[in-house]
Each structure stands twice: as C-alpha cells, then as structure tokens.
Amino acid sequence: MEHAGLLKVLERFQAEGVQYVLVGGHAVRLNGFVRATEDIAILLPSSIDNGRRVIKALDFLASSKELRADWFQVPPGEPENIRIADDLLIDLLFAANGQTYESLQQHIRKLTVEGVDVCTLDIDGLLKTKTEYREKDRIDRSALRRIQERLEASPDADAS
C-alpha cells in the first residue's frame, strides 16, 4: 500500500469532516514500528451521517458508488465491517477487538503528515485493538510494548 493513497483518503476525510481513527498497520507505523501492510484500516463511529461523509470522501473510487449510508448505522454489539477493494484496499471497521470509536476516545491523537491531519491511536489504544490470536497482532503488540518501555524509560520522551 503506497503512502500517497493513504494520505489521499485521509485528506478527503478531513475535507468532508469524517469522524474516524486510523488503526491497523498504518497506525502501528505512525507509533514507531515499521512493518508492511496491504490495507487502510479505519475505525468509524456508527452513524448514517458520518457514513454519508465517508461515501462522499471516497467518491474517487469506483466502488464507493456501491456503498449505502445505512450500512454505517450498525447494531451495538453486532458490528459488521465494510471492505472496499478498489485501487486501494480499505477496511471500514465499527469495532476492533471489541473496541469502538467511542471507547477509544481518550487514546485518539492527531498528527500532521505532509500537511494532512491524521487521527490515530496512541500506543495504549492500539494495544487494546490487537488480538492475542492473530500472528500479525502478536508481533505488533510485542513491538508496541518495546516502544512504550523505551518511551517510559527516556527522561525527555513525550510518552503516548
């Protein structure tokens, strides 16, 4: 997944006022552990209005025309994910390891990358979204904990 594609999606989310938080491999990378990832994983609140904004933001992708705003209003405890397989592979999530957009609010931080505001999670928030059973998640958890330990040990570090 190329960096430019990620920034284009997030720039369009910013322009349309989409509420989101970047999770998954790209969020792990922004916290200091560089690893390959094929998709853009986005955690969203359950909301038809936010869904409309997402659809408008993604209108540069042909498959966005298949999206329906009512798909973005999910029953509590029964989240379905939406996968967009187009020029970009985007997973729109309503829960990650049982965590929701709302439950992770205290862990959301905003970074600016090449002029684009990026809402992502701090290390504690990312750890909550990682499972124990997926190999990729176990590797991420281990790397994130090492980064967290180094930050906590550094006297001048701005710990997440």
Buried (B, 14 or more C-beta within 10 A) or exposed (E): BEEEBBBBBBBBBBEBEBBBBBBBBBBBBBBBBEEEBEBBBBBBBBBEEBBBBBBBBBEEBEBBEEBEBEBBBBEEEEBEBBEBEBEBBBBBBBBBBEBBBEBBEEBBBEEEBEEBEBBBBBBBBBBBBBBEEEEBBEBBBEBBEEBBEEBEEEEEEEEB
